[in-house]
């Protein structure tokens, strides 16, 4: 029997975890599998291990792991596979497969564009967009992907679009401060699924620089908040894997 296990990163903010659970509850309605569980990688309950063990206890012999993450970084390449390897050793008869991440899918690009346009952006030469992702100090893939997203959005918005990271390079505070000296208004898009602790940190830095440079207006766009377009992207990844 096949089971689907949805994996969220987890956050210190309870509302972020609750939003994830509500979103997954809606996705479950779109899939026929009788066994569908969710687990968190960090800071939240249930864990990935608990979610998988629960599915196996119910009778699952095939686990489809769905990481609800925008890009592949350390957590997707190392942390989650390590957990799954341990589970495979414990349950050698269980088949485990994992879907790809979806941060570069057309639906996500369209969603990013929508979030920017929701601000009633005024298209003038003195305005720019800054994408901010989590990033990684050990993996350049998130930065490369975010750069690609910025290039696509720049063509669609006909505005300069830059990218930066919280944990990696290019560093968010430095990039934002540099842009503030060049433009009259900066639209900052947190490339995150929900408003967790990282989005709060982005806004705090924005407010700090706003005080230092009052002549430039900085506007924080909404994060994705598990939009229907995101749902389409996730379901498509499951379909691609299962067939």
Residue pairs with C-beta under 8 A, 6 or more apart in sequence:
1 34
1 35
1 59
1 60
1 61
1 62
2 33
2 35
2 60
2 62
2 63
2 64
2 242
3 33
3 35
3 36
3 37
3 55
3 56
3 58
3 60
3 62
3 63
3 64
4 28
4 31
4 33
4 35
4 36
4 37
4 63
4 64
4 66
4 238
5 36
5 37
5 38
5 39
5 48
5 51
5 52
5 55
5 63
5 64
5 65
5 66
6 24
6 27
6 36
6 37
6 38
6 39
6 66
6 68
7 38
7 39
7 40
7 41
7 48
7 51
7 65
7 66
7 67
7 68
7 69
7 80
8 17
8 20
8 24
8 38
8 39
8 40
8 41
8 44
8 68
9 40
9 41
9 42
9 68
9 69
9 75
9 196
10 17
10 40
10 41
10 42
10 43
10 44
11 17
11 42
11 43
11 44
11 194
11 196
11 197
12 43
12 196
12 197
13 195
13 196
13 197
13 200
15 195
16 194
16 195
16 196
17 40
17 44
19 194
19 225
19 226
20 38
20 68
20 193
20 194
20 226
21 38
22 226
23 226
23 230
23 231
24 36
24 38
24 68
26 231
27 231
27 234
27 235
28 36
30 231
30 235
31 235
31 238
33 64
35 55
35 58
35 59
35 60
37 46
37 51
37 52
37 54
37 55
38 46
38 51
39 46
39 47
39 48
39 49
39 50
39 51
39 52
40 46
40 47
40 48
41 47
41 48
41 75
41 79
41 80
46 54
48 80
48 83
49 83
49 86
49 87
52 63
52 84
52 87
53 87
55 63
56 63
56 91
56 94
60 94
61 93
61 94
61 95
62 94
62 95
62 96
62 97
63 94
63 95
63 96
63 97
64 97
64 98
64 99
64 238
64 241
64 242
65 80
65 84
65 96
65 97
65 98
65 99
66 98
66 99
66 234
66 237
66 238
67 75
67 76
67 80
67 98
67 99
67 101
68 193
68 234
69 75
69 76
69 101
69 103
70 101
70 102
70 103
70 108
70 133
70 191
70 192
70 193
71 101
71 103
71 104
71 133
71 141
71 142
71 145
71 146
72 100
72 101
72 141
72 142
73 134
73 135
73 136
73 139
73 141
73 142
74 136
74 138
74 139
76 101
77 139
80 98
81 98
84 96
84 98
87 94
87 96
88 94
88 96
97 241
98 241
99 237
99 238
99 240
99 241
100 237
100 240
100 241
101 237
102 108
102 230
102 233
102 234
102 236
102 237
103 145
103 149
103 191
104 145
104 148
104 149
105 233
105 236
107 229
107 230
107 232
107 233
107 236
108 149
108 224
108 229
108 230
108 233
109 149
109 152
109 153
109 156
110 229
111 224
111 227
111 229
111 230
112 131
112 149
112 153
112 189
112 191
112 224
113 153
113 156
113 157
114 227
114 229
115 189
115 221
115 222
115 223
115 224
116 129
116 153
116 157
116 187
116 189
116 221
118 221
118 222
119 187
119 219
119 221
121 127
121 157
121 159
121 187
122 185
123 157
123 158
123 159
124 184
126 183
126 184
126 185
127 159
127 183
127 184
127 185
127 186
127 187
128 159
128 160
128 161
128 162
128 179
128 182
128 183
128 185
128 186
128 187
129 150
129 153
129 154
129 157
129 159
129 160
129 161
129 162
129 186
129 187
129 188
129 189
130 161
130 162
130 163
130 164
130 175
130 176
130 179
130 186
130 187
130 188
130 189
131 146
131 149
131 150
131 153
131 161
131 162
131 163
131 164
131 189
131 191
132 163
132 164
132 165
132 166
132 172
132 188
132 189
132 190
132 191
132 202
133 142
133 143
133 146
133 163
133 164
133 165
133 166
133 191
133 192
134 142
134 165
134 166
134 167
134 168
134 192
134 198
135 142
135 143
135 146
135 165
135 166
135 167
135 168
135 169
136 142
136 143
136 165
136 167
136 168
137 167
137 168
139 168
140 168
142 165
142 168
143 163
143 165
143 168
143 169
143 170
146 163
146 165
146 191
147 163
149 163
149 191
150 161
150 162
150 163
151 161
153 161
154 160
154 161
160 183
162 175
162 179
163 170
163 175
164 170
164 171
164 172
164 174
164 175
164 176
165 171
165 172
166 172
166 198
166 201
166 202
172 202
172 205
173 205
173 209
176 186
176 188
176 205
176 206
176 209
176 218
177 209
177 213
179 186
180 186
180 209
180 213
180 216
180 218
181 213
181 216
183 216
184 215
184 216
184 217
185 216
185 217
185 218
185 219
186 216
186 217
186 218
186 219
187 219
187 221
188 202
188 206
188 218
188 219
188 220
188 221
189 221
190 198
190 199
190 202
190 220
190 221
190 223
191 223
192 198
192 199
192 223
192 224
193 223
193 224
193 225
193 226
193 230
194 223
194 224
194 225
194 226
195 222
195 223
195 225
199 223
202 220
203 220
206 218
206 220
209 218
210 216
210 217
210 218
224 230
